[in-house]
């Protein structure tokens, strides 16, 4: 199992024919933004302002999103203080 500094547990579940639930954990000194690009969800995780390293204390987050074009694809982007962007993991399901 891969481990990441800015992501804890990750899980997705189909709620109904139109929606998916994404559960994930981020450090308590990070923020995230959910956007949609070309029928794909992007969850960008960044350190809060004036923070240098991710905390070891994780908090749970739940988002409910629509299934787009009979597909569910979500990429997590972790923006490290050094400027490195880790574009993993990717969740993908076709219906």
C-alpha positions in Angstrom: 0.0 0.0 0.0 1.3 3.4 -0.9 1.5 6.1 1.8 1.5 9.8 1.3 2.4 12.7 3.6 -0.8 14.7 2.7 -3.3 11.8 2.4 -4.5 9.2 4.9 -7.2 6.6 4.2 -9.1 6.9 0.9 -12.4 5.2 0.0 -15.1 5.7 -2.6 -18.6 4.2 -2.6 -21.5 4.4 -5.1 -24.5 6.0 -3.4 -26.9 5.6 -6.3 -27.0 5.5 -10.1 -25.9 9.2 -10.3 -23.6 9.8 -7.3 -20.4 8.7 -5.6 -19.1 9.3 -2.1 -15.4 10.0 -1.6 -14.0 9.7 1.9 -10.4 10.7 2.6 -8.2 12.1 5.3 -5.9 15.1 5.2 -3.5 16.5 7.8 -5.2 19.0 10.1 -2.8 21.7 8.9 -3.9 21.3 5.3 -6.8 22.5 3.1 -8.3 21.0 0.0 -10.2 22.1 -3.1 -12.4 20.0 -5.3 -12.7 20.9 -9.0 -13.9 19.3 -12.2 -11.8 19.3 -15.3 -12.8 17.4 -18.5 -15.2 15.0 -16.6 -12.6 14.3 -14.0 -12.5 15.4 -10.4 -9.4 16.9 -9.0 -8.8 17.1 -5.2 -5.9 19.4 -4.6 -4.4 19.3 -1.1 -2.2 22.2 0.1 -0.5 23.1 3.3 -2.3 26.0 5.1 -0.6 29.3 5.0 2.6 29.6 7.2 2.8 25.8 7.5 6.0 24.0 6.3 5.4 20.2 6.9 2.2 18.2 7.0 0.9 17.3 10.4 0.7 13.6 11.5 -2.8 14.3 12.8 -5.4 13.5 10.1 -9.0 14.7 9.8 -11.7 13.0 7.8 -13.4 14.6 4.8 -16.4 13.4 2.9 -17.6 14.7 -0.5 -20.5 13.6 -2.6 -20.0 14.0 -6.4 -21.9 13.2 -9.6 -21.0 10.3 -11.9 -19.9 12.1 -15.1 -20.5 10.5 -18.5 -20.8 7.0 -17.0 -17.4 7.4 -15.4 -16.0 8.2 -12.0 -12.4 9.5 -12.0 -10.7 11.4 -9.2 -7.1 12.4 -9.0 -5.5 13.7 -5.8 -2.9 16.4 -6.2 -0.7 16.9 -3.2 1.2 20.3 -3.4 4.3 20.1 -1.3 6.0 23.2 0.2 9.0 22.5 -2.1 6.9 23.0 -5.2 6.7 19.3 -6.0 3.2 18.1 -7.0 2.4 14.5 -6.4 -0.5 13.5 -8.7 -1.5 10.2 -6.9 -3.5 8.3 -6.2 -6.1 8.1 -9.0 -9.6 6.5 -8.4 -11.3 5.4 -11.6 -14.5 3.4 -12.2 -16.4 2.9 -15.5 -20.1 2.1 -15.5 
